[in-house]
């Protein structure tokens, strides 16, 4: 018998255990956190009258817990269990499927399994609606993989797709413009490289390290163009900005 059957307690007990788990996470008590999450999951899975929305919530918290612990294999196991529940429920919102495939793809990326990461990212994109808040990050993550694989054309395509969905408030926007600039640099299209570097500078006002790198990249282009005065000026700005960062 489950705890829910034995004591005739409402299945809402699962929600209480889940809330306790989050409390322990916030207080950096990892041992008690996972104990509470697993109690919540056990009750949720064995109380048939319990809405699987609670099980989904608990599984997401467990996935996040193991991801933060960098135990990506265990996180994947629970993410797959979550995916199975979503796939079996005919009322599942497609964006929930997209978010779960995105998470699974990211976990594979963390395990350095780029092929499975790409596969799950692409499935996520098929399910995601245009309003899904993760689309920009999805394209950005895909671009990073292609960038690492030196597939510059695919990387560029996905970075540009990311720009269609990222706003000025998104953490990835500046890096996206910078990375596009780097790709154009390697393609010897210095005009477009500089355009993207300068665009990144206009957006980025706080990350001194990234600002310094961007000025350095611009200086390299100016030096190639034999514009030595501008190159020297940008090298100096890069050095000054980096010193401010330290």
C-alpha positions in Angstrom: 0.0 0.0 0.0 1.1 3.6 -0.6 1.3 6.1 2.1 -1.8 7.8 0.5 -3.8 4.5 0.8 -2.7 3.6 4.3 -3.5 6.9 6.0 -6.3 8.0 3.7 -4.6 11.4 3.5 -5.4 13.6 0.5 -3.1 13.2 -2.4 -2.4 16.9 -1.9 0.3 15.5 0.5 2.4 15.2 -2.6 2.2 18.9 -3.1 3.3 19.5 0.5 6.3 17.2 0.1 7.2 19.0 -3.2 7.0 22.4 -1.5 9.2 21.1 1.3 11.7 19.9 -1.2 11.8 23.4 -2.8 12.3 24.9 0.7 15.2 22.6 1.4 16.7 23.5 -2.0 16.5 27.2 -1.2 18.2 26.5 2.1 20.9 24.4 0.4 19.9 21.2 2.2 20.3 18.9 -0.7 19.8 15.6 1.1 16.5 16.5 2.6 15.4 18.2 -0.7 15.7 15.0 -2.8 14.1 13.0 0.0 11.0 15.2 -0.1 10.9 15.3 -3.9 11.0 11.5 -4.0 8.3 11.2 -1.4 6.1 13.5 -3.4 6.8 11.5 -6.6 6.0 8.2 -4.9 2.7 9.5 -3.6 1.8 11.1 -6.9 2.5 8.0 -9.0 0.6 5.6 -6.7 -2.5 7.7 -6.0 -4.5 7.2 -9.1 -6.9 10.0 -8.4 -4.0 12.5 -8.4 -3.9 14.8 -11.4 -0.6 14.1 -13.3 0.0 17.9 -13.3 1.4 17.4 -9.8 3.6 14.5 -11.0 4.9 16.7 -13.8 5.7 19.5 -11.4 7.6 17.1 -9.1 9.5 15.5 -11.9 10.6 19.0 -13.2 11.9 19.8 -9.8 13.8 16.6 -9.6 15.3 17.1 -13.1 16.4 20.6 -12.1 17.9 19.3 -8.8 20.1 16.7 -10.5 21.0 19.1 -13.3 22.2 21.6 -10.7 24.2 18.8 -9.1 25.7 18.1 -12.6 24.4 14.5 -12.4 23.1 14.7 -16.0 22.6 11.0 -16.3 20.1 10.9 -13.5 18.5 14.1 -14.6 18.0 12.5 -18.0 16.3 9.5 -16.5 13.7 11.7 -14.8 13.3 14.0 -17.8 12.5 10.9 -19.9 9.9 9.8 -17.3 8.4 13.3 -17.6 8.4 13.0 -21.4 6.6 9.7 -21.2 3.8 11.1 -19.1 3.4 14.1 -21.4 3.2 11.8 -24.5 0.6 9.6 -23.0 -1.7 12.5 -22.0 -3.9 13.6 -24.9 -4.4 17.0 -23.3 -0.7 17.8 -23.1 0.1 21.3 -24.5 2.6 21.0 -27.4 4.7 23.8 -25.8 5.1 21.6 -22.7 6.5 18.8 -25.0 8.8 21.4 -26.7 10.1 22.5 -23.3 10.8 18.9 -22.2 12.6 18.0 -25.4 14.6 21.2 -25.0 15.6 20.1 -21.5 16.5 16.6 -22.7 18.6 18.1 -25.5 20.4 20.4 -23.1 21.2 17.5 -20.8 22.7 15.5 -23.7 24.7 18.6 -24.6 26.0 18.7 -21.0 27.0 15.0 -21.5 28.8 16.0 -24.7 26.5 13.9 -26.8 25.9 16.6 -29.5 24.1 14.3 -32.0 21.3 13.5 -29.4 21.3 17.1 -28.3 20.7 18.3 -31.9 18.0 15.7 -32.4 16.1 16.7 -29.3 16.5 20.4 -30.0 15.1 19.9 -33.5 12.1 18.0 -32.1 11.5 20.7 -29.6 11.4 23.3 -32.4 8.7 21.2 -34.2 6.4 21.3 -31.2 7.2 24.9 -30.1 4.7 27.6 -30.9 5.9 31.0 -32.1 5.1 32.4 -28.7 7.3 29.9 -26.8 9.8 31.8 -24.7 12.5 29.2 -25.2 12.7 29.4 -29.0 15.5 32.0 -29.1 17.6 30.1 -26.6 16.8 26.9 -28.6 18.3 28.3 -31.8 21.2 29.8 -29.9 22.0 26.4 -28.3 21.8 24.7 -31.7 24.1 27.3 -33.1 26.6 26.7 -30.4 26.9 23.1 -31.3 27.3 23.7 -34.9 29.9 26.4 -34.0 31.8 23.9 -32.0 31.7 21.5 -34.9 33.1 24.2 -37.2 29.9 24.0 -39.3 29.9 27.8 -39.8 27.0 28.0 -42.2 24.6 26.0 -40.0 25.8 28.0 -36.9 25.2 31.3 -38.7 21.7 30.2 -39.8 20.7 29.3 -36.3 22.2 32.4 -34.7 20.2 34.5 -37.2 17.1 32.5 -36.3 17.8 33.1 -32.6 17.8 36.9 -33.3 14.2 36.7 -34.6 13.1 35.6 -31.1 15.5 37.3 -28.7 14.7 40.6 -27.1 17.1 43.2 -25.7 16.5 41.7 -22.2 17.7 38.2 -23.2 21.0 37.1 -21.8 22.0 35.5 -25.1 21.5 38.5 -27.4 24.9 40.0 -27.0 26.7 36.7 -27.3 24.6 36.0 -30.4 25.7 39.2 -32.2 29.3 38.5 -31.0 29.3 35.0 -32.3 27.8 36.1 -35.6 30.6 38.6 -35.9 33.2 35.9 -35.3 31.7 33.7 -38.0 31.8 36.6 -40.5 35.4 37.2 -39.5 36.4 33.7 -40.3 34.5 34.1 -43.6 36.6 37.2 -44.2 33.5 39.4 -44.4 35.0 42.0 -42.2 32.2 44.6 -42.9 29.5 42.3 -41.5 31.7 41.2 -38.7 32.3 44.7 -37.5 28.6 45.5 -37.9 27.7 42.7 -35.5 30.4 43.6 -33.1 29.3 47.2 -32.9 25.7 46.0 -32.5 26.7 43.9 -29.5 28.5 46.9 -28.0 25.4 49.0 -28.3 23.4 46.4 -26.3 26.0 45.3 -23.8 26.5 47.9 -21.1 27.5 45.7 -18.1 29.6 42.8 -19.0 33.1 44.3 -19.1 34.9 41.1 -20.0 32.7 40.6 -23.1 32.9 44.3 -24.0 36.7 44.0 -23.9 36.7 40.9 -26.1 34.5 42.7 -28.6 36.7 45.8 -28.8 39.7 43.4 -29.2 37.9 41.6 -32.1 37.2 45.0 -33.8 40.8 46.0 -33.3 42.0 42.8 -35.1 39.9 43.7 -38.1 41.1 47.3 -38.2 44.7 46.0 -38.1 44.0 43.6 -41.0 42.6 46.6 -42.9 45.8 48.5 -42.0 43.8 51.1 -40.1 46.4 51.2 -37.4 45.2 54.3 -35.6 41.7 52.8 -35.1 43.2 49.4 -34.3 45.4 50.9 -31.6 42.5 52.9 -30.1 40.4 49.8 -29.9 43.2 47.7 -28.4 43.6 50.4 -25.8 39.9 50.4 -25.0 39.9 46.6 -24.7 42.8 46.7 -22.3 41.3 49.5 -20.2 37.9 47.7 -20.1 39.5 44.4 -19.0 41.5 46.2 -16.3 38.2 47.7 -15.0 36.8 44.1 -14.9 39.6 42.8 -12.7 
